[in-house]
Amino acid sequence: MPPLLDRRQKTAGVGNTPPPGSSPQSPRMFSCVGCFWLLLSSALVAVCSFSFISPAWIVKEQLKNKDSVSFGLLWHCSESLDHMYRCYTFGGIGKFAEIPSSSWQTSAVLCSGGCTLLAVSSLLAIITFFLPSGSCERRVCTLAGYMQMASVFIMASGLLVYPFGLNSALVKSFCGDSDVYYAGECQIGWGYMLAIVGVMLTLFLPFFAKYAPKEHVSPTPLPTIL
């Protein structure tokens, strides 16, 4: 009886022995969802930054004997009839209080804060790309997802606050009878629309962050010799 048991144990051991050079559980180097999440996060950081510094949130086309003007969060640009294009910051760099409307000041703080938070979450997404799969990677992905969700609400709040500044004296001097959420003779520019599209796409990032962690691929087990 003992020799028969020893023979079965040896046979079972041979059947369960993995081939040389293979590990019992090898992690993937990346996941498709994780790669897409990383690329989309990086692209939206670029979109957010570009729209933030854009001077074309509110624009007015060039009319007869009148210059064209455009407003951004921090910039005011004008194009004269002789096609001379001039841009300057509101009150100069470092004079945040001279932004012509308190609504625009609030919008600038919210949009810049949300964009910074999105940039930090994108950095975390890059870090998770090089982390081995496990609990640490999942926690970093979860943290990045929460940060991206917070950035959506912060930037969306900034975009909703911005049109309240259309009733400022500076905007009225160029856009005529403008008021809150009414641009008068001006219109919404591509910079503001780009910021809206960026926030809408950022809304999907927390969902991708949930499925971004790399999975384990178990090797195909060898049949046990009975």
C-alpha positions in Angstrom: 0.0 0.0 0.0 2.7 2.6 0.8 4.5 2.2 -2.5 1.2 2.7 -4.3 0.6 6.0 -2.4 4.2 7.2 -3.1 3.7 6.5 -6.8 0.5 8.5 -6.9 2.1 11.4 -5.1 5.0 11.5 -7.5 2.7 11.3 -10.5 0.5 14.2 -9.2 3.7 16.3 -8.5 4.9 15.8 -12.1 1.5 16.9 -13.4 1.3 20.1 -11.3 4.9 21.2 -11.9 4.9 24.4 -14.1 7.3 24.5 -17.0 10.7 26.0 -16.5 10.9 29.8 -16.7 7.1 30.3 -16.0 5.6 31.8 -12.8 2.4 30.6 -11.2 0.8 34.0 -11.8 2.2 36.6 -14.2 0.7 40.1 -14.4 0.0 41.9 -17.6 2.3 44.8 -18.6 -0.7 46.9 -19.4 -4.4 46.8 -20.0 -6.3 48.3 -22.9 -8.6 50.3 -20.7 -5.7 51.5 -18.7 -3.9 52.7 -21.8 -7.0 54.5 -23.1 -7.5 56.1 -19.7 -3.9 57.3 -19.6 -4.1 58.8 -23.2 -7.5 60.4 -22.6 -6.4 61.9 -19.3 -3.3 63.4 -20.9 -5.2 64.8 -23.8 -7.8 66.4 -21.6 -5.1 68.1 -19.5 -3.8 69.6 -22.7 -7.4 70.7 -23.8 -8.0 72.1 -20.4 -4.8 74.1 -20.3 -5.3 75.4 -23.8 -8.8 76.5 -23.2 -7.8 78.2 -19.9 -5.2 80.5 -21.6 -7.4 81.1 -24.7 -8.5 84.7 -25.1 -11.6 83.6 -27.2 -14.3 82.9 -24.6 -16.4 85.9 -25.6 -15.8 87.3 -29.1 -17.2 90.1 -31.3 -16.6 90.0 -35.0 -15.1 93.0 -36.8 -17.8 95.4 -38.1 -17.7 98.5 -40.2 -15.4 101.1 -38.5 -15.2 98.9 -35.4 -12.5 96.7 -34.1 -13.0 93.0 -33.3 -12.6 92.1 -29.6 -12.4 88.9 -27.6 -12.3 88.1 -23.9 -10.9 85.1 -22.0 -10.4 84.3 -18.4 -7.3 86.4 -18.1 -6.8 88.0 -21.5 -8.4 90.7 -23.6 -7.5 90.9 -27.3 -8.5 93.3 -30.1 -7.9 93.4 -33.8 -7.9 96.8 -35.4 -9.1 97.6 -38.9 -5.5 97.6 -40.2 -5.2 93.9 -39.0 -3.1 94.7 -36.0 -3.7 92.1 -33.3 -3.1 93.1 -29.6 -3.5 91.1 -26.4 -3.0 92.0 -22.8 -3.8 90.5 -19.5 -6.4 92.1 -17.2 -4.4 94.5 -15.1 -1.1 92.8 -15.8 0.4 89.6 -14.4 0.2 89.4 -10.7 -2.8 91.8 -10.4 -5.5 89.3 -10.0 -7.8 91.7 -8.2 -8.0 93.9 -11.4 -10.0 91.3 -13.4 -13.0 93.3 -14.3 -15.6 91.1 -12.7 -15.8 89.1 -9.4 -17.5 86.3 -11.3 -14.6 86.1 -13.7 -12.2 86.0 -10.7 -14.2 83.1 -9.2 -14.3 81.4 -12.6 -10.5 81.7 -13.0 -9.9 80.2 -9.6 -12.3 77.3 -10.1 -11.1 76.5 -13.7 -7.4 76.7 -12.8 -7.9 74.6 -9.7 -9.9 71.9 -11.5 -7.3 71.9 -14.3 -4.5 71.5 -11.8 -6.4 68.6 -10.1 -6.8 67.0 -13.5 -3.1 67.3 -14.2 -2.2 65.6 -10.9 -4.6 62.8 -11.6 -3.1 62.3 -15.0 0.3 62.0 -13.3 -1.1 59.3 -11.1 -2.4 57.5 -14.2 1.1 57.5 -15.6 2.5 56.1 -12.3 -0.1 53.3 -12.3 1.0 52.3 -15.8 4.4 51.2 -14.3 3.1 49.8 -11.1 2.7 46.0 -10.7 -0.9 44.8 -10.5 -2.1 44.6 -7.0 -3.8 46.5 -4.2 -1.4 49.4 -4.4 -2.3 49.9 -8.1 -6.0 49.7 -7.4 -5.8 52.3 -4.6 -3.9 54.7 -6.9 -6.4 54.3 -9.7 -9.2 54.9 -7.2 -7.6 58.0 -5.9 -7.0 59.3 -9.4 -10.7 58.6 -10.3 -12.0 60.5 -7.3 -9.7 63.4 -8.2 -11.0 63.4 -11.8 -14.5 63.4 -10.6 -13.8 66.4 -8.3 -12.1 68.2 -11.2 -15.3 67.8 -13.3 -17.5 69.5 -10.6 -14.9 72.3 -10.0 -14.4 73.2 -13.7 -18.1 72.9 -14.4 -18.8 75.3 -11.6 -16.3 77.7 -13.1 -17.9 77.5 -16.5 -21.3 78.2 -15.0 -20.1 81.2 -13.1 -18.2 82.8 -16.0 -21.3 84.2 -17.8 -22.3 86.2 -14.7 -19.5 88.6 -15.6 -21.1 89.6 -18.9 -22.9 92.5 -17.1 -19.6 94.2 -16.1 -18.8 97.7 -17.4 -15.9 96.6 -19.6 -17.9 93.9 -21.4 -20.9 96.4 -21.9 -18.5 98.9 -23.4 -17.8 96.4 -26.2 -20.8 94.2 -26.4 -23.5 96.7 -25.9 -26.5 95.7 -23.8 -25.0 92.5 -22.4 -26.2 90.9 -19.2 -25.9 87.7 -17.2 -26.0 84.8 -19.7 -26.6 87.3 -22.5 -23.7 88.4 -24.6 -25.4 91.3 -26.4 -23.6 92.1 -29.6 -20.9 89.5 -28.8 -21.1 85.7 -29.0 -19.6 82.6 -27.3 -16.1 81.9 -28.6 -14.4 78.7 -29.4 -12.3 78.8 -26.2 -15.4 78.6 -24.0 -16.9 75.8 -26.2 -13.6 73.9 -26.0 -13.7 74.1 -22.2 -17.2 72.7 -22.1 -16.3 69.8 -24.4 -13.3 69.1 -22.2 -15.4 69.0 -19.0 -17.9 66.7 -20.7 -15.2 64.2 -21.8 -13.6 64.4 -18.3 -16.8 63.1 -16.9 -16.0 59.7 -18.4 -12.5 59.4 -16.8 -13.7 58.1 -13.4 -15.5 55.2 -15.1 -12.4 54.2 -17.0 -10.3 54.6 -13.8 -12.5 51.8 -12.2 -11.4 49.3 -14.9 -7.9 50.6 -15.5 -6.0 48.2 -13.1 -4.1 45.5 -14.8 -5.5 42.0 -14.5 -3.7 38.7 -13.8 -3.4 36.1 -16.5 -3.2 32.6 -15.0 -1.1 30.2 -17.1 -3.0 27.3 -18.6 -2.8 24.4 -16.1 -1.3 21.1 -17.3 -3.7 18.1 -17.0 -3.1 16.0 -13.9 -2.0 12.5 -14.6 -4.1 10.2 -12.6 
